[in-house]
Amino acid sequence: MPSPPGNSPHTLRFVHTADLHLGSRVMSLPGMDEEDTTALANATYGAWRNIVDLCIGEEVDFLLVAGDTYDSADRNIRAQLQFIEGLRRLDENGIAAYVVRGNHDPDDAWSESIAMPENTTIFSSSEPEVVIHRDPDGRPLAAIVGMSFATVHIYDNLAEQFPGQEDEWPFTIGLLHCSVGGTVGHEPYAPCSIQDLRRCGYDYWALGHIHRPTILSAGNPQIIYAGNPQGRDMGETGERGCRLVTVDADGTVEVEAVRTCRHLWTEIEIDLSGSVDPAALEEKIRRRLAHISREEGVPVAGRILLTGATALHRELTVKGGIAALEERFIEDPPGDQYPFSIERVICRTVPVIDRDAVLARDDILGEICRQTDLAVSSDKSRLREEILSLYQSSVARAYTSEPDDEEFCEIIREAESLLLSHLSGGEE
């Protein structure tokens, strides 16, 4: 490693981001006012500005962007111009940017008429390129090896083409948009294994494509998906951000997750066990959501899961209580300093009933419980065939995905709860 420049306590500092998806649609919610709807629509741009601000504030050496800067299907010129604006701000502050293109922004989707600032390197899609990043005095700080996507559908193992680290290289980084280990929920573009990445002998792999922030290896080397910096719907819940990486003079690598999202998507479970008063129930939910919005410090959009055994189960599930709650939260949104917008309320409460006692009964209620247990524990292929048409219809396909096994079991349990509530009146 090179000796630290000047009196700097570290030899190298950089930010790793990916999957910006600038300009892509962020899901809007019922009851949002015009200001909040606009802010949510522009959230991806706000996250990008936060990343640039972080780079400047922390005086990093460079920024890494691991693909999917925007959505090529939209050919969104505004997104490209916003990206260029951020790169120019970095250039004005002496910060370099290294970019690879992914499946949403391959070579053939970028506008060639928009020139990149001088500080920006976009890696070739024909083969991996090696760039040595140097400090202002010309000393090598890092070797960055990257390769872009030429087109959307890349199913070759690009990692196999990356060269091994050479002895004279300083701290070495692999920059790639890829699917490691066939991650569920994402197309297997540029598939590879952790072993493929380790073979190269690099110090850090800056990856893109998987939207959930993920550490595949915490050392020797660090292999990290930064995740997307702004969640866009309920499929992208939790904190979203980028990685601030510091390499000390002794070679120690510190990786810090930094929040960049302007809006947070979340799923909140609220236990209603023992609740008997609908008005008190609404107030309980409001207090919880106000606390969450204050704690997060950003506007929150969330799905509410109501659970627990409650005498209000029938009120909620049969008598329109859930719809009434959702209408109340649209009319008078919960939250405190920051708004909490509700995507929907899901009732998974159960009636106040001894299920074990019902299961032992020789009547329709007992048979419902027995059939539920059988459906959960046995092969679900027949039941799947019965309901898949609901998820595959032309209307639903844009808003839903087929349930996995865990979600399928939840659907079965919710059906049991609804039947018991209807047929028993909430009593044994």
Legacy VTK file of the C-alpha trace (Angstrom):
# vtk DataFile Version 3.0
C-alpha trace
ASCII
DATASET POLYDATA
POINTS 428 float
0.000 0.000 0.000
1.237 3.561 -0.632
2.114 5.706 2.349
-0.682 8.028 3.501
-0.711 11.421 1.795
0.261 14.275 4.077
-1.234 14.020 7.570
-4.268 12.043 6.427
-5.226 9.232 8.860
-6.262 7.070 5.903
-4.857 6.234 2.515
-8.125 5.928 0.645
-11.785 6.834 0.966
-14.613 6.185 -1.469
-18.388 5.806 -1.746
-20.008 2.749 -3.313
-23.529 3.092 -4.713
-25.636 1.238 -7.285
-29.148 0.891 -8.710
-30.006 4.573 -8.562
-32.877 4.027 -11.040
-33.137 7.774 -11.464
-36.575 8.850 -12.570
-38.187 5.463 -12.120
-41.734 5.515 -10.820
-42.121 5.513 -7.043
-45.439 4.139 -5.868
-47.867 6.869 -4.742
-50.404 6.240 -2.014
-54.079 7.090 -1.407
-54.669 10.273 0.520
-51.281 11.844 -0.188
-51.465 15.579 -0.803
-49.915 17.062 -3.932
-46.722 18.147 -2.175
-46.035 14.704 -0.696
-46.910 12.969 -3.983
-44.433 15.175 -5.863
-41.744 14.603 -3.235
-42.222 10.844 -3.499
-42.072 10.984 -7.298
-38.739 12.835 -7.080
-37.308 10.694 -4.290
-34.744 8.917 -6.484
-33.301 12.278 -7.519
-33.150 13.372 -3.887
-31.249 10.224 -2.927
-28.704 10.897 -5.708
-28.178 14.440 -4.387
-27.636 13.004 -0.905
-24.956 10.685 -2.289
-23.169 13.584 -3.996
-23.428 15.667 -0.806
-21.930 12.783 1.168
-18.985 12.469 -1.239
-18.277 16.188 -0.996
-18.791 16.416 2.767
-16.541 13.435 3.477
-13.942 14.578 0.906
-13.744 11.121 -0.630
-11.291 10.251 -3.380
-13.914 8.864 -5.738
-17.429 7.519 -6.215
-18.233 4.051 -7.580
-21.569 3.461 -9.390
-22.253 -0.246 -9.959
-24.875 -0.069 -12.700
-28.552 0.751 -13.267
-28.176 4.493 -12.987
-31.611 4.831 -14.585
-34.280 2.753 -16.323
-33.464 2.362 -19.994
-37.032 1.415 -20.897
-38.039 5.013 -20.176
-35.085 6.565 -22.069
-35.443 9.311 -19.500
-33.362 12.309 -20.585
-34.129 14.124 -17.329
-32.614 11.217 -15.407
-29.424 11.376 -17.468
-29.183 15.148 -17.053
-29.693 14.878 -13.276
-26.941 12.279 -13.153
-24.586 14.525 -15.152
-25.352 17.449 -12.844
-24.255 15.402 -9.828
-21.093 14.260 -11.603
-20.228 17.871 -12.394
-20.604 18.851 -8.747
-18.177 16.065 -7.877
-15.787 17.305 -10.594
-15.873 20.810 -9.151
-14.756 19.338 -5.831
-11.945 17.220 -7.268
-13.768 13.894 -6.848
-13.605 11.239 -9.565
-16.476 8.940 -10.550
-16.177 5.400 -11.904
-19.286 3.930 -13.521
-20.319 0.589 -14.977
-23.569 0.068 -16.846
-26.088 -2.625 -15.901
-29.125 -4.314 -17.385
-31.343 -1.230 -16.996
-28.808 1.182 -18.484
-26.646 -0.770 -20.957
-24.476 0.892 -23.590
-27.224 0.947 -26.199
-29.619 2.866 -23.925
-27.496 5.920 -23.093
-27.743 9.110 -25.102
-24.432 9.626 -26.853
-25.198 13.341 -27.215
-24.800 13.899 -23.464
-21.099 14.296 -22.713
-19.618 13.033 -19.463
-17.560 15.387 -17.266
-13.793 14.873 -17.303
-13.831 13.312 -13.828
-16.018 10.398 -14.983
-14.851 7.040 -16.311
-17.416 4.670 -17.833
-15.982 1.205 -18.242
-16.050 -0.711 -21.501
-18.537 -3.492 -22.181
-16.165 -5.441 -24.446
-13.743 -6.534 -21.710
-12.751 -5.578 -18.150
-10.727 -2.372 -17.939
-8.191 -1.472 -15.254
-7.886 2.145 -14.099
-5.311 3.273 -11.537
-6.707 6.110 -9.449
-4.001 8.512 -8.290
-3.934 11.307 -5.747
-3.165 14.916 -6.838
0.566 14.191 -6.487
0.347 11.216 -8.827
0.650 8.495 -6.183
-1.471 5.391 -6.886
-4.310 4.957 -4.394
-6.486 2.256 -5.956
-6.791 -0.040 -8.944
-10.387 -0.223 -10.189
-11.366 -3.055 -12.510
-14.768 -2.722 -14.145
-16.925 -3.937 -17.012
-20.277 -2.665 -18.309
-23.279 -4.334 -19.936
-23.466 -3.913 -23.712
-27.154 -4.861 -23.869
-29.947 -5.670 -21.436
-29.727 -9.454 -21.452
-26.261 -10.537 -20.363
-26.196 -14.157 -19.209
-22.436 -14.698 -19.495
-20.312 -14.910 -16.356
-18.489 -11.591 -16.671
-16.549 -12.182 -13.447
-14.640 -14.990 -15.162
-13.150 -12.407 -17.514
-11.713 -10.223 -14.741
-7.915 -10.444 -14.406
-6.185 -11.476 -11.207
-4.684 -8.761 -9.039
-1.151 -7.866 -10.055
1.628 -7.322 -7.504
2.173 -3.653 -8.350
-1.488 -2.741 -8.008
-2.534 -0.778 -4.897
-5.836 -1.463 -3.083
-7.875 -3.215 -5.774
-11.612 -2.911 -6.391
-13.854 -4.924 -8.704
-16.824 -2.944 -10.035
-19.591 -5.071 -11.527
-23.344 -5.377 -12.018
-24.099 -9.066 -11.537
-26.083 -11.803 -9.832
-24.062 -13.740 -7.291
-25.390 -17.168 -6.467
-28.730 -16.847 -8.282
-30.427 -14.435 -5.888
-34.214 -14.923 -5.749
-36.325 -12.070 -7.083
-33.832 -10.750 -9.642
-33.041 -11.806 -13.185
-29.811 -13.865 -13.239
-27.873 -11.359 -15.315
-24.073 -11.805 -15.413
-24.336 -14.766 -13.006
-21.294 -15.688 -10.956
-20.279 -17.203 -7.626
-18.432 -15.846 -4.611
-15.577 -18.164 -5.591
-15.378 -16.449 -9.000
-14.910 -13.115 -7.256
-12.411 -14.364 -4.676
-10.309 -15.935 -7.413
-9.289 -12.462 -8.598
-7.574 -11.635 -5.300
-9.094 -8.145 -5.046
-9.618 -6.241 -1.792
-13.195 -5.042 -2.379
-16.013 -5.912 -4.771
-18.499 -3.087 -5.376
-21.578 -4.825 -6.754
-24.921 -3.753 -8.163
-28.181 -5.426 -9.259
-29.551 -6.684 -5.920
-31.636 -3.909 -4.373
-31.507 -5.089 -0.773
-28.221 -4.017 0.876
-26.273 -7.243 1.316
-22.835 -8.178 2.626
-21.755 -11.395 0.906
-18.294 -11.370 2.471
-17.110 -9.144 5.322
-13.418 -9.566 4.563
-10.754 -11.070 2.327
-12.287 -9.650 0.223
-15.188 -7.399 1.099
-18.026 -8.359 -1.312
-20.958 -5.990 -0.990
-24.205 -5.058 -2.697
-24.817 -1.427 -1.751
-28.532 -1.838 -2.531
-30.638 0.877 -4.107
-30.396 4.269 -2.359
-34.166 4.875 -2.407
-36.908 2.318 -1.875
-39.716 2.649 -4.399
-42.507 0.429 -3.072
-43.348 -2.163 -0.424
-40.953 -4.600 -2.066
-38.077 -2.319 -1.007
-38.643 -1.752 2.692
-36.139 -0.654 5.300
-33.215 1.733 5.227
-31.687 2.350 1.821
-28.393 4.058 1.184
-24.809 3.650 0.055
-21.477 2.526 1.533
-18.744 4.848 2.743
-15.475 2.901 2.657
-12.322 3.971 4.474
-8.982 2.216 4.032
-6.530 3.058 6.807
-2.775 3.285 6.448
-2.355 -0.189 7.960
-4.737 -1.685 5.377
-7.767 -1.901 7.687
-11.012 -1.509 5.764
-14.019 0.123 7.432
-17.360 -0.023 5.628
-20.153 2.237 6.869
-23.746 2.072 5.655
-25.067 5.619 5.137
-28.777 6.339 4.703
-29.626 8.334 1.579
-33.359 7.677 1.154
-35.723 10.646 1.307
-38.686 8.354 2.064
-38.691 5.099 3.990
-40.917 2.134 3.188
-41.689 -0.171 6.076
-44.003 -2.869 7.371
-45.305 -2.402 10.900
-46.831 -5.168 13.004
-49.186 -4.039 15.758
-50.422 -6.574 18.296
-54.072 -5.989 19.186
-54.283 -8.760 21.781
-56.887 -7.845 24.355
-58.218 -4.809 22.433
-61.975 -4.323 22.856
-62.579 -0.648 21.971
-62.400 0.440 18.275
-61.642 4.078 19.176
-58.812 3.045 21.512
-57.521 0.736 18.784
-57.245 3.611 16.295
-55.492 5.784 18.856
-53.043 2.985 19.638
-52.146 2.691 15.964
-51.756 6.456 15.604
-49.394 6.696 18.589
-47.250 3.879 17.226
-46.990 5.398 13.755
-46.227 8.891 15.086
-43.411 7.416 17.195
-41.968 5.624 14.168
-42.039 8.711 11.932
-40.295 10.791 14.633
-37.703 8.084 15.177
-36.936 7.662 11.460
-36.697 11.392 10.792
-38.035 11.104 7.220
-41.501 10.656 5.728
-42.564 7.018 6.047
-44.813 4.936 3.820
-45.925 1.678 5.332
-48.110 -1.366 5.461
-49.825 -2.073 8.777
-50.209 -5.678 9.937
-52.726 -6.121 12.746
-52.138 -9.301 14.732
-53.182 -10.948 17.976
-56.329 -12.458 19.494
-58.925 -9.763 19.954
-62.646 -9.424 20.507
-62.539 -6.882 17.643
-61.582 -9.529 15.095
-65.115 -9.876 13.734
-65.556 -6.106 13.748
-62.421 -5.750 11.643
-62.832 -8.624 9.217
-66.578 -8.995 8.742
-68.091 -5.624 9.524
-65.795 -3.434 7.417
-63.547 -2.285 10.229
-60.366 -2.441 8.129
-61.883 -0.349 5.323
-63.115 2.153 7.910
-59.625 2.403 9.437
-58.041 2.979 6.044
-60.588 5.718 5.271
-59.893 7.392 8.630
-56.151 7.398 7.952
-56.720 8.925 4.503
-58.968 11.643 5.954
-56.653 12.359 8.876
-53.157 10.983 8.125
-51.160 9.743 11.101
-47.663 10.941 11.869
-46.046 13.776 13.729
-43.280 16.011 12.384
-42.957 13.670 9.404
-45.996 12.167 7.647
-46.765 8.467 7.773
-48.628 7.391 4.636
-50.405 4.043 4.831
-50.155 1.738 1.837
-52.813 -0.553 3.275
-53.942 -2.230 6.480
-53.870 -6.018 6.648
-55.780 -7.856 9.343
-54.139 -11.008 10.669
-55.871 -10.976 14.007
-57.677 -14.066 15.220
-60.920 -14.339 17.147
-60.724 -14.917 20.868
-61.144 -18.634 20.532
-59.328 -21.727 21.775
-58.155 -23.165 18.470
-56.958 -26.408 20.048
-60.420 -26.941 21.503
-62.046 -26.175 18.147
-59.643 -28.529 16.384
-60.848 -31.384 18.614
-64.492 -30.775 17.790
-66.381 -33.033 15.391
-68.171 -30.286 13.477
-67.584 -27.847 10.634
-65.347 -25.578 12.720
-63.087 -28.467 13.703
-62.968 -29.654 10.081
-61.911 -26.172 8.917
-58.961 -26.240 11.322
-57.992 -29.763 10.250
-58.132 -28.870 6.561
-56.058 -25.758 7.232
-53.332 -27.790 8.946
-53.385 -30.299 6.107
-53.130 -27.575 3.470
-50.192 -25.916 5.234
-48.244 -29.140 5.776
-48.927 -30.947 2.471
-48.128 -30.369 -1.196
-49.733 -27.078 -2.207
-49.546 -27.516 -5.966
-53.282 -28.111 -6.434
-54.226 -25.103 -4.344
-51.646 -22.995 -6.175
-53.247 -23.898 -9.491
-56.601 -22.754 -8.104
-55.410 -19.261 -7.183
-52.616 -18.491 -9.654
-55.075 -17.137 -12.197
-55.732 -14.280 -9.752
-52.053 -13.287 -9.803
-51.498 -13.872 -13.515
-54.438 -11.849 -14.815
-53.549 -8.886 -17.034
-54.871 -6.432 -14.458
-53.146 -7.876 -11.392
-49.794 -8.756 -12.967
-48.509 -5.167 -12.819
-49.192 -4.879 -9.093
-48.639 -8.350 -7.634
-46.234 -11.244 -7.765
-46.916 -14.893 -7.109
-46.782 -15.681 -3.369
-43.870 -17.693 -2.038
-44.440 -20.639 0.332
-44.470 -18.484 3.462
-46.971 -16.029 1.967
-49.082 -18.913 0.683
-49.341 -20.372 4.191
-50.331 -16.941 5.508
-53.146 -16.789 2.951
-54.403 -20.184 4.129
-54.276 -19.164 7.796
-56.082 -15.899 7.045
-58.794 -17.866 5.222
-59.210 -20.086 8.275
-59.440 -17.063 10.554
-62.071 -15.473 8.342
-64.158 -18.659 8.192
-63.996 -19.204 11.950
-64.997 -15.609 12.536
-67.947 -15.841 10.133
-69.228 -19.184 11.385
-68.590 -18.890 15.094
-69.322 -15.239 15.675
-65.950 -15.028 17.411
-67.007 -17.459 20.128
-66.288 -21.161 20.714
LINES 1 429
428 0 1 2 3 4 5 6 7 8 9 10 11 12 13 14 15 16 17 18 19 20 21 22 23 24 25 26 27 28 29 30 31 32 33 34 35 36 37 38 39 40 41 42 43 44 45 46 47 48 49 50 51 52 53 54 55 56 57 58 59 60 61 62 63 64 65 66 67 68 69 70 71 72 73 74 75 76 77 78 79 80 81 82 83 84 85 86 87 88 89 90 91 92 93 94 95 96 97 98 99 100 101 102 103 104 105 106 107 108 109 110 111 112 113 114 115 116 117 118 119 120 121 122 123 124 125 126 127 128 129 130 131 132 133 134 135 136 137 138 139 140 141 142 143 144 145 146 147 148 149 150 151 152 153 154 155 156 157 158 159 160 161 162 163 164 165 166 167 168 169 170 171 172 173 174 175 176 177 178 179 180 181 182 183 184 185 186 187 188 189 190 191 192 193 194 195 196 197 198 199 200 201 202 203 204 205 206 207 208 209 210 211 212 213 214 215 216 217 218 219 220 221 222 223 224 225 226 227 228 229 230 231 232 233 234 235 236 237 238 239 240 241 242 243 244 245 246 247 248 249 250 251 252 253 254 255 256 257 258 259 260 261 262 263 264 265 266 267 268 269 270 271 272 273 274 275 276 277 278 279 280 281 282 283 284 285 286 287 288 289 290 291 292 293 294 295 296 297 298 299 300 301 302 303 304 305 306 307 308 309 310 311 312 313 314 315 316 317 318 319 320 321 322 323 324 325 326 327 328 329 330 331 332 333 334 335 336 337 338 339 340 341 342 343 344 345 346 347 348 349 350 351 352 353 354 355 356 357 358 359 360 361 362 363 364 365 366 367 368 369 370 371 372 373 374 375 376 377 378 379 380 381 382 383 384 385 386 387 388 389 390 391 392 393 394 395 396 397 398 399 400 401 402 403 404 405 406 407 408 409 410 411 412 413 414 415 416 417 418 419 420 421 422 423 424 425 426 427
